[in-house]
Amino acid sequence: MQGFHFLGRSQVVRQRVLIPSCVGSNPSAPTNLTGVYMISYSKLVFLVVCLLFCTNLRADDSGLCTTAFIDQVVKSKYEDGSQVASLWTDLKTKNTVRIKDLDSNIRPKMVTIQYLIESALAALLSNGDIKYARAVIYTPLPPTPLRADNDNLNVLVGKDFYEDKDRMQTILDRITSVKQYLGSGGMLYSVYNDTKSAKHNVPGLDTYTTNISTYGKALIDNPVQKIQTRATGASYIAECKDGTKMFFSIKGNQVNNTKSKTWSLSYGSLANKKLNNYFKKAQELYKKSAGIAFDFQ
C-alpha cells in the first residue's frame, strides 16, 4: 500500500493517554477530544480494512489447487534456496516476475516453472481437482516438445544449447509434461508461423504431425501468417473444482533463439485485478492474431 501512511496501534494508544493527561493538568484547556478520537479511530478502521483486503487477495492465490500441488512438488524435488524454489516463491507471492539474463542462466529456471504448471494441470485434471484447462503455445515454429524425439534433439538446437545439460533437460521435461497434459484432457492451441511457404525444412515437423494425429481434438493446429515475436511464449487457464480460476503466462524465446532477453512469468488467481487485466490482453492478442477464443467454458 505504498503512498499511504497508517497510524499504528501504539500511536493511537499514546494519543488517547497523553491528551487526557495534558487536559487534566490544565483545567482551562479545551476538552474537545472527539475529533482526536475520530481521527485515530478512522485511521485504525482504514488499516484493518486494507489488511483484510490484502489478506483476502493473497488467500485467493494461495488457495489455488495448482499452488498447493506445485508447493508439494517443489518441496520434494528442489532444495530450499535453489533457483527453482526461490523463483516459484517469488512468482506465487508477487504474481509477476521479470528477469533479463543470458539464455543459459535464465531458461532452465523459467521453463522449469512452465513444466511444473503443465505437470500440475495434468495431475489435477486426472484426479478431478480441475474442471478443465486450456493453453496456447505461441511460437515462431511449432511447439518444441511436440517436434522433439530421441533422434532429432541435436538438430532442434544449436551446439552450445545441445551441450548444456540444464537447458536440454527443459526440453526433455516438457516432452513429458505437454504429453501428460494433452493425455489428461487439457486443450492446447498450437499457434506458429505457417511453414507451408517456408523455404527450409522445419526440424521435427514429421514428429509434430504425428502428435497432431495422436491427440486429436485436444491438440489444435493453428498456423498463422505471422506471429508477434514480442509475445513468444505460452498461456494457460484452468478452473479448480471450487470455482477459482487460474492463469499462467510465460514470455521468452523458443529454443532456436538464444539471444539475451527479458523473460517474464505471470501466475495466480483471476480474482487478482492486475492479473485479470493481463489475461484480457492475452485474450485480445490471441483473438486478433490467431482467431482463438481463449476463454473459460
PAPAMAR-898031 format. One line per 8 residues: their letters; for each residue x, y, z of N, C-alpha, C. Coordinates in steps of 0.05 Angstrom, whole numbers. Example, Ala and Ser with C-alpha at 12.3 -4.5 7.8 and 13.67 -1.06 7.14 Angstrom:
<sites>
AS	264:-114:156:246:-90:156:264:-66:156 | 257:-45:142:273:-21:143:258:1:157
</sites>
This chain:
<sites>
MQGFHFLG	17:-24:0:0:0:0:17:25:0 | 36:27:-18:55:49:-19:39:75:-24 | 48:96:-11:34:121:-14:15:128:8 | 9:109:26:-9:113:48:7:112:74 | -1:128:94:11:128:120:-9:118:140 | -3:97:154:-21:85:173:-14:93:201 | -33:96:218:-29:102:246:-29:76:261 | -7:69:272:-5:43:286:-19:43:313
RSQVVRQR	-23:20:325:-38:17:349:-25:32:372 | 2:31:373:16:44:395:12:74:393 | 11:85:369:6:114:366:-22:122:375 | -41:105:369:-69:111:377:-71:111:407 | -59:91:420:-60:89:449:-46:112:462 | -23:121:451:-7:142:462:-23:168:461 | -37:173:439:-53:198:437:-76:197:457 | -88:174:461:-111:173:478:-103:175:508
VLIPSCVG	-78:169:514:-69:171:542:-58:198:548 | -41:209:529:-28:234:535:-46:258:534 | -66:258:517:-83:281:514:-100:285:540 | -113:265:550:-127:269:576:-108:278:598 | -83:269:598:-64:277:619:-59:307:617 | -55:317:592:-50:345:589:-74:362:597 | -97:352:591:-122:366:598:-125:367:628 | -118:345:641:-121:344:670:-102:364:683
SNPSAPTN	-79:369:672:-60:387:685:-67:416:680 | -86:421:661:-94:449:655:-124:449:652 | -138:455:674:-168:454:673:-180:473:653 | -165:494:646:-176:513:627:-172:505:598 | -157:483:594:-153:475:567:-178:464:554 | -181:467:528:-205:457:514:-207:427:518 | -231:417:519:-236:388:524:-249:375:500 | -245:386:476:-256:374:452:-238:352:442
LTGVYMIS	-242:328:453:-226:304:446:-239:288:424 | -264:294:417:-278:277:398:-264:275:372 | -254:298:362:-240:299:336:-215:281:336 | -200:282:359:-176:266:360:-183:236:359 | -203:228:375:-211:200:376:-222:192:349 | -237:209:335:-248:202:309:-226:198:289 | -206:216:289:-184:213:270:-169:187:275 | -163:181:300:-149:156:307:-166:132:299
YSKLVFLV	-191:133:306:-209:110:301:-212:106:271 | -215:127:256:-219:124:227:-194:112:213 | -170:121:223:-146:110:211:-143:81:218 | -151:74:243:-149:46:251:-167:29:235 | -192:38:230:-211:23:214:-200:20:185 | -189:42:175:-178:41:148:-155:20:146 | -139:19:167:-117:-1:167:-128:-29:167 | -148:-34:184:-160:-61:186:-172:-69:159
VCLLFCTN	-186:-51:146:-199:-57:121:-178:-64:100 | -156:-48:99:-135:-53:80:-122:-80:84 | -117:-86:110:-104:-112:116:-122:-135:108 | -148:-132:113:-167:-154:106:-168:-157:76 | -167:-135:61:-168:-136:32:-144:-151:21 | -120:-143:31:-95:-155:22:-94:-185:29 | -104:-191:53:-104:-219:62:-122:-236:44 | -146:-225:38:-164:-240:21:-153:-244:-7
LRADDSGL	-139:-223:-17:-128:-225:-44:-107:-247:-45 | -90:-247:-25:-69:-267:-24:-80:-295:-20 | -102:-297:-4:-114:-323:1:-125:-335:-26 | -134:-317:-44:-144:-327:-69:-121:-342:-84 | -97:-331:-83:-74:-343:-97:-64:-368:-83 | -61:-366:-56:-50:-389:-41:-70:-412:-41 | -96:-406:-44:-116:-427:-44:-121:-441:-70 | -107:-432:-91:-110:-445:-117:-101:-474:-115
CTTAFIDQ	-115:-492:-129:-108:-521:-128:-80:-525:-141 | -74:-509:-160:-48:-512:-173:-25:-504:-154 | -30:-483:-138:-9:-473:-120:-2:-495:-99 | -22:-507:-88:-18:-527:-67:-3:-551:-79 | -10:-559:-103:3:-582:-116:32:-575:-122 | 38:-552:-134:65:-545:-141:82:-541:-115 | 71:-530:-94:85:-528:-69:96:-555:-60 | 80:-575:-62:88:-602:-54:110:-613:-71
VVKSKYED	108:-609:-98:128:-618:-117:155:-604:-112 | 154:-578:-109:178:-562:-105:192:-570:-79 | 176:-574:-58:187:-582:-32:201:-609:-33 | 189:-628:-49:200:-655:-50:223:-657:-70 | 224:-640:-90:243:-643:-113:266:-623:-113 | 262:-600:-101:282:-579:-103:290:-570:-74 | 315:-564:-71:325:-555:-45:315:-527:-39 | 311:-521:-13:305:-494:-5:327:-475:-14
GSQVASLW	320:-453:-26:340:-434:-34:351:-439:-62 | 343:-461:-74:351:-467:-102:338:-446:-121 | 349:-444:-145:338:-424:-164:309:-429:-170 | 301:-454:-173:273:-460:-180:255:-454:-156 | 263:-463:-132:247:-459:-108:244:-429:-102 | 265:-414:-105:264:-385:-100:247:-371:-120 | 249:-379:-146:233:-367:-167:203:-373:-163 | 197:-397:-155:169:-404:-150:158:-388:-127
TDLKTKNT	173:-385:-106:164:-369:-83:159:-340:-91 | 177:-328:-107:174:-301:-117:149:-299:-134 | 145:-318:-152:122:-317:-170:95:-318:-156 | 92:-337:-138:66:-340:-125:61:-318:-105 | 82:-304:-97:79:-281:-78:74:-255:-93 | 88:-251:-115:87:-225:-129:68:-226:-154 | 61:-250:-162:44:-255:-186:59:-250:-213 | 79:-233:-213:93:-228:-238:123:-226:-232
VRIKDLDS	139:-239:-248:169:-238:-246:180:-232:-273 | 199:-213:-274:213:-207:-299:243:-208:-294 | 257:-222:-312:286:-225:-308:300:-223:-336 | 322:-208:-337:338:-207:-361:365:-219:-355 | 374:-238:-371:399:-251:-366:407:-267:-391 | 430:-279:-390:438:-297:-412:419:-320:-414 | 415:-330:-438:396:-352:-442:404:-377:-425 | 430:-382:-423:439:-405:-407:433:-402:-378
NIRPKMVT	430:-378:-368:424:-373:-340:394:-373:-334 | 379:-362:-353:351:-356:-347:332:-378:-356 | 338:-391:-379:320:-411:-390:314:-434:-371 | 334:-447:-359:329:-470:-343:308:-466:-321 | 311:-444:-306:292:-440:-283:264:-430:-293 | 264:-413:-314:238:-403:-323:222:-425:-336 | 234:-441:-353:220:-463:-367:213:-485:-347 | 229:-488:-326:221:-508:-306:195:-501:-292
IQYLIESA	191:-475:-288:165:-467:-276:142:-474:-296 | 147:-470:-321:126:-478:-341:121:-508:-340 | 142:-523:-338:140:-552:-335:124:-559:-310 | 128:-546:-288:113:-551:-263:84:-544:-267 | 78:-523:-281:50:-515:-286:36:-537:-303 | 49:-545:-324:38:-566:-342:34:-592:-327 | 53:-599:-310:51:-624:-295:28:-623:-275 | 26:-600:-262:4:-596:-242:-23:-598:-256
LAALLSNG	-26:-585:-279:-52:-586:-293:-58:-614:-302 | -38:-629:-311:-43:-657:-319:-52:-674:-296 | -39:-672:-273:-46:-688:-250:-73:-680:-239 | -79:-654:-238:-104:-645:-226:-128:-650:-245 | -123:-650:-271:-144:-659:-289:-150:-688:-286 | -130:-704:-282:-133:-733:-279:-149:-741:-254 | -144:-726:-232:-158:-733:-207:-183:-717:-202 | -190:-700:-221:-216:-686:-219:-215:-660:-203
DIKYARAV	-192:-651:-195:-190:-626:-180:-191:-602:-198 | -189:-606:-224:-193:-584:-243:-215:-592:-262 | -233:-573:-267:-255:-579:-285:-246:-580:-314 | -229:-562:-322:-219:-561:-350:-195:-543:-350 | -179:-545:-372:-156:-528:-375:-152:-523:-405 | -143:-499:-411:-137:-492:-439:-110:-478:-439 | -96:-481:-462:-69:-469:-464:-65:-460:-493 | -48:-440:-496:-39:-431:-522:-8:-430:-521
IYTPLPPT	5:-444:-540:33:-441:-544:37:-424:-569 | 50:-402:-566:51:-381:-587:81:-376:-594 | 90:-390:-615:119:-390:-621:124:-389:-651 | 148:-380:-660:153:-378:-688:151:-405:-703 | 160:-427:-690:158:-454:-701:139:-470:-683 | 128:-493:-693:111:-510:-677:124:-516:-650 | 109:-521:-629:119:-526:-603:143:-546:-602 | 164:-538:-590:188:-555:-589:183:-582:-577
PLRADNDN	168:-584:-554:164:-611:-542:149:-630:-560 | 133:-619:-579:117:-636:-597:132:-641:-623 | 156:-629:-627:172:-635:-650:196:-653:-642 | 201:-655:-617:225:-668:-607:221:-698:-604 | 242:-714:-611:242:-742:-605:271:-750:-600 | 276:-775:-594:303:-784:-587:323:-781:-610 | 313:-780:-634:331:-780:-658:337:-752:-669 | 323:-731:-659:327:-705:-672:335:-683:-653
LNVLVGKD	340:-689:-628:347:-668:-609:370:-651:-618 | 390:-663:-630:414:-649:-638:409:-629:-661 | 387:-632:-676:382:-613:-698:361:-592:-690 | 349:-595:-667:329:-576:-658:342:-551:-647 | 366:-554:-636:380:-532:-622:409:-530:-632 | 422:-508:-625:450:-504:-632:468:-521:-615 | 494:-521:-622:514:-537:-609:517:-530:-580 | 518:-504:-574:522:-495:-546:498:-504:-529
FYEDKDRM	474:-501:-540:450:-509:-526:450:-540:-521 | 457:-555:-542:457:-584:-540:476:-594:-519 | 498:-580:-515:518:-589:-496:513:-578:-468 | 492:-563:-465:484:-552:-438:463:-570:-426 | 470:-586:-407:451:-606:-396:427:-593:-383 | 431:-570:-371:408:-557:-357:387:-548:-377 | 396:-536:-399:377:-527:-419:364:-551:-434 | 380:-571:-440:369:-594:-453:349:-608:-435
QTILDRIT	353:-607:-409:334:-620:-391:306:-607:-393 | 305:-581:-399:279:-568:-401:263:-580:-425 | 277:-587:-446:263:-599:-469:253:-627:-461 | 270:-643:-449:263:-670:-441:239:-669:-421 | 240:-651:-402:219:-648:-382:192:-642:-396 | 193:-623:-414:168:-614:-426:158:-633:-448 | 174:-650:-459:163:-671:-476:144:-688:-459 | 152:-693:-434:135:-709:-416:110:-693:-407
SVKQYLGS	114:-668:-398:92:-653:-386:71:-645:-406 | 79:-637:-430:60:-629:-450:42:-653:-459 | 55:-676:-462:40:-700:-470:22:-710:-447 | 31:-707:-422:14:-714:-400:-10:-696:-398 | -5:-670:-403:-27:-650:-403:-48:-657:-424 | -39:-663:-449:-57:-669:-470:-72:-696:-465 | -57:-715:-454:-69:-741:-448:-88:-741:-425 | -88:-720:-409:-106:-718:-386:-131:-702:-392
GGMLYSVY	-133:-692:-416:-157:-678:-424:-153:-648:-427 | -128:-638:-424:-123:-610:-429:-124:-603:-458 | -133:-579:-464:-135:-570:-492:-112:-551:-498 | -99:-554:-521:-76:-538:-529:-79:-527:-557 | -78:-501:-560:-77:-488:-586:-47:-484:-593 | -39:-494:-616:-11:-491:-625:-11:-470:-647 | -1:-446:-640:0:-423:-658:29:-418:-666 | 34:-417:-692:61:-413:-702:60:-402:-730
NDTKSAKH	82:-392:-740:83:-382:-767:79:-405:-787 | 62:-401:-806:56:-421:-826:81:-430:-841 | 87:-456:-839:111:-467:-851:108:-477:-879 | 84:-476:-890:79:-487:-916:95:-472:-937 | 98:-445:-933:112:-429:-952:142:-425:-945 | 151:-439:-923:179:-436:-915:197:-449:-935 | 221:-437:-939:240:-447:-959:258:-468:-946 | 257:-472:-920:274:-491:-907:256:-511:-892
NVPGLDTY	267:-534:-887:253:-554:-872:253:-547:-842 | 231:-552:-829:228:-547:-801:236:-572:-786 | 257:-572:-769:265:-596:-755:242:-608:-738 | 238:-634:-741:218:-647:-724:189:-644:-734 | 185:-633:-758:158:-628:-767:142:-654:-770 | 156:-675:-779:142:-701:-781:133:-711:-754 | 149:-708:-734:141:-716:-706:117:-699:-697 | 118:-674:-703:95:-656:-696:69:-665:-709
TTNISTYG	71:-672:-735:47:-681:-750:36:-707:-738 | 54:-724:-729:45:-749:-716:31:-743:-690 | 41:-724:-675:28:-717:-649:1:-704:-653 | -3:-690:-675:-29:-678:-681:-49:-701:-685 | -41:-721:-699:-59:-744:-703:-64:-760:-677 | -44:-762:-661:-46:-777:-636:-65:-765:-616 | -64:-738:-613:-80:-725:-592:-107:-714:-602 | -112:-716:-628:-139:-710:-638:-148:-682:-631
KALIDNPV	-172:-679:-620:-184:-653:-615:-170:-638:-592 | -155:-652:-576:-141:-638:-554:-119:-620:-564 | -107:-626:-586:-85:-610:-598:-95:-597:-623 | -99:-571:-622:-110:-556:-645:-87:-542:-660 | -82:-551:-684:-61:-539:-701:-72:-513:-713 | -58:-491:-707:-68:-465:-714:-46:-447:-725 | -35:-454:-749:-15:-437:-761:-26:-410:-770 | -10:-390:-768:-18:-363:-777:2:-351:-796
QKIQTRAT	-5:-330:-809:14:-318:-829:39:-307:-815 | 35:-294:-792:58:-284:-777:50:-278:-748 | 65:-290:-730:60:-284:-701:74:-258:-694 | 66:-247:-671:80:-224:-660:103:-235:-642 | 127:-232:-652:150:-245:-638:154:-234:-609 | 145:-210:-604:148:-199:-576:131:-215:-557 | 111:-229:-567:93:-245:-549:100:-274:-549 | 123:-282:-559:131:-310:-560:129:-322:-531
GASYIAEC	116:-344:-529:113:-357:-503:88:-375:-502 | 75:-375:-479:51:-392:-476:34:-381:-453 | 9:-388:-454:-10:-380:-433:-28:-404:-426 | -36:-406:-401:-53:-428:-391:-75:-417:-373 | -99:-429:-376:-120:-422:-358:-133:-449:-348 | -143:-448:-324:-156:-472:-313:-176:-463:-291 | -196:-480:-287:-215:-474:-265:-214:-498:-246 | -208:-492:-221:-208:-512:-200:-236:-520:-194
KDGTKMFF	-240:-543:-181:-267:-553:-176:-283:-536:-157 | -268:-518:-142:-282:-500:-124:-290:-474:-138 | -284:-472:-164:-292:-449:-179:-270:-427:-183 | -248:-429:-168:-227:-410:-171:-213:-414:-198 | -205:-391:-211:-194:-392:-238:-165:-384:-238 | -149:-400:-250:-120:-396:-251:-111:-386:-278 | -90:-369:-278:-78:-360:-303:-48:-361:-300 | -34:-372:-320:-5:-372:-321:4:-364:-348
SIKGNQVN	26:-348:-349:37:-340:-375:67:-339:-373 | 80:-347:-394:109:-345:-397:116:-331:-423 | 134:-312:-422:144:-299:-446:174:-302:-447 | 185:-312:-470:213:-316:-473:220:-322:-501 | 241:-337:-506:249:-345:-533:246:-375:-537 | 239:-383:-562:239:-411:-568:268:-421:-569 | 272:-447:-569:299:-459:-565:318:-451:-588 | 308:-445:-611:326:-438:-633:335:-409:-632
NTKSKTWS	326:-394:-612:334:-366:-608:345:-363:-579 | 371:-360:-577:384:-359:-551:395:-332:-544 | 385:-311:-557:394:-284:-551:384:-275:-524 | 399:-258:-511:391:-248:-484:365:-232:-487 | 347:-236:-468:321:-223:-470:309:-222:-442 | 291:-203:-438:276:-202:-413:254:-223:-414 | 255:-243:-397:234:-263:-395:215:-254:-373 | 190:-263:-376:170:-257:-355:152:-281:-350
LSYGSLAN	144:-282:-325:125:-302:-316:102:-288:-301 | 78:-297:-305:55:-286:-290:38:-310:-281 | 29:-308:-256:14:-331:-245:-4:-322:-222 | -28:-335:-221:-45:-330:-198:-74:-333:-204 | -90:-324:-185:-119:-325:-188:-129:-301:-204 | -149:-305:-221:-160:-283:-236:-177:-265:-220 | -180:-271:-193:-192:-251:-175:-173:-228:-171 | -148:-232:-177:-128:-210:-176:-132:-192:-200
KKLNNYFK	-139:-167:-194:-147:-148:-215:-124:-143:-236 | -100:-140:-226:-77:-135:-244:-72:-159:-262 | -74:-183:-251:-70:-207:-267:-93:-211:-287 | -117:-204:-278:-140:-206:-296:-137:-188:-320 | -127:-164:-315:-122:-145:-338:-102:-157:-357 | -81:-170:-347:-61:-182:-364:-73:-205:-380 | -90:-220:-367:-104:-242:-381:-121:-232:-404 | -135:-209:-400:-151:-198:-421:-135:-188:-444
KAQELYKK	-110:-179:-439:-93:-171:-461:-84:-195:-477 | -79:-217:-463:-71:-242:-476:-95:-252:-494 | -119:-250:-483:-143:-258:-498:-144:-242:-524 | -141:-216:-522:-143:-198:-545:-121:-205:-566 | -97:-210:-556:-75:-217:-575:-82:-243:-590 | -90:-264:-576:-95:-289:-589:-119:-288:-607 | -139:-272:-600:-162:-269:-618:-155:-254:-643 | -140:-232:-640:-133:-216:-663:-112:-229:-681
SAGIAFDF	-93:-242:-669:-71:-254:-684:-77:-282:-695 | -93:-297:-680:-97:-325:-688:-126:-334:-689 | -145:-315:-683:-173:-322:-684:-182:-342:-663 | -168:-342:-640:-174:-360:-618:-190:-347:-596 | -211:-361:-588:-227:-351:-565:-215:-364:-540 | -195:-352:-529:-181:-363:-506:-196:-355:-480 | -215:-372:-472:-232:-365:-450:-242:-389:-436 | -255:-385:-413:-266:-407:-397:-292:-416:-409
Q	-300:-440:-404:-325:-451:-416:-349:-437:-404
</sites>
